[in-house]
Amino acid sequence: MLSDDSRVDTRTVAWVTGVTGAPLIQKLGLPTERGRLKVQPDLQVPGHPAVFAAGDAAAVPDLTEPGKITPPTAQHATRQGKVLARNVAASLGHRTSKQYKHRNLGLVVDLGPRYAVANPLNVHLSGLPAKAVTRGYHLYAIPRAVNRWAVSLAWLTDALFDRSVVSIGLSSQEDAQFAASEGIPMPKTS
Ligand SMILES: Cc1cc2nc3c(=O)[nH]c(=O)nc-3n(C[C@H](O)[C@H](O)[C@H](O)COP(=O)(O)OP(=O)(O)OC[C@H]3O[C@@H](n4cnc5c(N)ncnc54)[C@H](O)[C@@H]3O)c2cc1C
């Protein structure tokens, strides 16, 4: 549904916008960079020893590429979460704090049941090898065995359908209400 209320029927939607920080971040009155809270390499907000931020909410200096910030990806968010927890504990006197540093080992992109591309350690892959590397890495990265089983079973249904069934119906009514309360316009339904 477009902003002029016209409707385009399709089976495929290509999402090409960037990722933006949650609206809350702009309301905190703290310095931001590209909509994300500025933090030190130890994920602490400068001048606020009790405030930490990580993941998409934070502009974390990329110590492997000086001058850049880490991109808003789950790869960084999950690792930064662990460093943040450690550093909050350190700020309370437990063990020592550390700086966030993670070297990018490549990219894997799962393109539905049949396709994938990947460049682990800068080796460019497509077709079946890319599919094996992509799905293998995703299973490795998913937390908890029960989730790995759930995703593996969903992937087995790829043999039966053109589209991956795991991507259908992810947004709950609660998500929709949250989006509305944050002022994010909801698509109009006919
Ligand atoms: C379509 C899409 C595809 C992606 N694909 C990939 C991928 O293939 N690989 C990859 O590495 N990364 C991918 N990403 C990026 C990845 O999802 C994010 O980088 C990651 O989820 C960030 O984790 P986070 O915990 O920092 O933030 P989030 O996962 O966004 O969690 C933040 C939470 O805070 C909640 N929240 C926000 N404001 C408030 C408030 N005011 N009060 C209460 N709660 C609030 C939100 O509802 C949300 O649950 C993708 C992102 C999108 C949107």
The ligand as an SDF file (V2000), in Angstrom:
LIG
                    3D

 53 58  0  0  0  0  0  0  0  0999 V2000
   14.6420   -6.9410    8.1450 C   0  0  0  0  0  0  0  0  0  0  0  0
   15.9360   -7.0460    8.9000 C   0  0  0  0  0  0  0  0  0  0  0  0
   16.8340   -8.0370    8.5580 C   0  0  0  0  0  0  0  0  0  0  0  0
   18.0290   -8.1610    9.2410 C   0  0  0  0  0  0  0  0  0  0  0  0
   18.8960   -9.1540    8.8960 N   0  0  0  0  0  0  0  0  0  0  0  0
   20.0390   -9.3090    9.5640 C   0  0  0  0  0  0  0  0  0  0  0  0
   20.9510  -10.3540    9.2420 C   0  0  0  0  0  0  0  0  0  0  0  0
   20.6990  -11.1520    8.3390 O   0  0  0  0  0  0  0  0  0  0  0  0
   22.1010  -10.4640    9.9440 N   0  0  0  0  0  0  0  0  0  0  0  0
   22.4000   -9.6200   10.9590 C   0  0  0  0  0  0  0  0  0  0  0  0
   23.4520   -9.7870   11.5990 O   0  0  0  0  0  0  0  0  0  0  0  0
   21.5660   -8.6080   11.3100 N   0  0  0  0  0  0  0  0  0  0  0  0
   20.4010   -8.4280   10.6380 C   0  0  0  0  0  0  0  0  0  0  0  0
   19.5380   -7.4000   10.9670 N   0  0  0  0  0  0  0  0  0  0  0  0
   19.9150   -6.4770   12.0440 C   0  0  0  0  0  0  0  0  0  0  0  0
   19.6300   -7.1060   13.4110 C   0  0  0  0  0  0  0  0  0  0  0  0
   18.2820   -7.5350   13.4690 O   0  0  0  0  0  0  0  0  0  0  0  0
   19.8650   -6.0460   14.4790 C   0  0  0  0  0  0  0  0  0  0  0  0
   21.1570   -5.5180   14.3170 O   0  0  0  0  0  0  0  0  0  0  0  0
   19.7400   -6.6370   15.8750 C   0  0  0  0  0  0  0  0  0  0  0  0
   18.4480   -7.1660   16.0810 O   0  0  0  0  0  0  0  0  0  0  0  0
   20.0030   -5.5530   16.9100 C   0  0  0  0  0  0  0  0  0  0  0  0
   19.7640   -6.0960   18.1810 O   0  0  0  0  0  0  0  0  0  0  0  0
   19.4400   -5.1060   19.3660 P   0  0  0  0  0  0  0  0  0  0  0  0
   19.2110   -5.9860   20.5610 O   0  0  0  0  0  0  0  0  0  0  0  0
   20.4760   -4.0420   19.4460 O   0  0  0  0  0  0  0  0  0  0  0  0
   18.0920   -4.3480   18.9440 O   0  0  0  0  0  0  0  0  0  0  0  0
   16.6670   -4.9470   18.6780 P   0  0  0  0  0  0  0  0  0  0  0  0
   16.7320   -6.3890   18.2900 O   0  0  0  0  0  0  0  0  0  0  0  0
   16.0180   -3.9790   17.7320 O   0  0  0  0  0  0  0  0  0  0  0  0
   15.9710   -4.8830   20.0950 O   0  0  0  0  0  0  0  0  0  0  0  0
   15.5880   -3.6470   20.6510 C   0  0  0  0  0  0  0  0  0  0  0  0
   14.3010   -3.8750   21.4230 C   0  0  0  0  0  0  0  0  0  0  0  0
   13.9830   -2.6890   22.1400 O   0  0  0  0  0  0  0  0  0  0  0  0
   12.6000   -2.4680   22.0130 C   0  0  0  0  0  0  0  0  0  0  0  0
   12.3460   -1.0400   22.2590 N   0  0  0  0  0  0  0  0  0  0  0  0
   12.6650    0.0310   21.4830 C   0  0  0  0  0  0  0  0  0  0  0  0
   12.2320    1.1700   22.0420 N   0  0  0  0  0  0  0  0  0  0  0  0
   11.6470    0.8330   23.2110 C   0  0  0  0  0  0  0  0  0  0  0  0
   11.0000    1.5800   24.2330 C   0  0  0  0  0  0  0  0  0  0  0  0
   10.8780    2.9110   24.1640 N   0  0  0  0  0  0  0  0  0  0  0  0
   10.4920    0.9100   25.2930 N   0  0  0  0  0  0  0  0  0  0  0  0
   10.6110   -0.4640   25.3710 C   0  0  0  0  0  0  0  0  0  0  0  0
   11.2150   -1.2220   24.4350 N   0  0  0  0  0  0  0  0  0  0  0  0
   11.7290   -0.5820   23.3570 C   0  0  0  0  0  0  0  0  0  0  0  0
   12.2460   -2.9250   20.6170 C   0  0  0  0  0  0  0  0  0  0  0  0
   10.8770   -3.2390   20.5020 O   0  0  0  0  0  0  0  0  0  0  0  0
   13.1210   -4.1850   20.4910 C   0  0  0  0  0  0  0  0  0  0  0  0
   12.4590   -5.3320   20.9650 O   0  0  0  0  0  0  0  0  0  0  0  0
   18.3230   -7.2690   10.2990 C   0  0  0  0  0  0  0  0  0  0  0  0
   17.4160   -6.2730   10.6480 C   0  0  0  0  0  0  0  0  0  0  0  0
   16.2300   -6.1520    9.9420 C   0  0  0  0  0  0  0  0  0  0  0  0
   15.2530   -5.0750   10.3480 C   0  0  0  0  0  0  0  0  0  0  0  0
  1  2  1  0
  2  3  1  0
  2 52  2  0
  3  4  2  0
  4  5  1  0
  4 50  1  0
  5  6  2  0
  6  7  1  0
  6 13  1  0
  7  8  2  0
  7  9  1  0
  9 10  1  0
 10 11  2  0
 10 12  1  0
 12 13  2  0
 13 14  1  0
 14 15  1  0
 14 50  1  0
 15 16  1  0
 16 17  1  0
 16 18  1  0
 18 19  1  0
 18 20  1  0
 20 21  1  0
 20 22  1  0
 22 23  1  0
 23 24  1  0
 24 25  2  0
 24 26  1  0
 24 27  1  0
 27 28  1  0
 28 29  2  0
 28 30  1  0
 28 31  1  0
 31 32  1  0
 32 33  1  0
 33 34  1  0
 33 48  1  0
 34 35  1  0
 35 36  1  0
 35 46  1  0
 36 37  1  0
 36 45  1  0
 37 38  2  0
 38 39  1  0
 39 40  1  0
 39 45  2  0
 40 41  1  0
 40 42  2  0
 42 43  1  0
 43 44  2  0
 44 45  1  0
 46 47  1  0
 46 48  1  0
 48 49  1  0
 50 51  2  0
 51 52  1  0
 52 53  1  0
M  END
$$$$
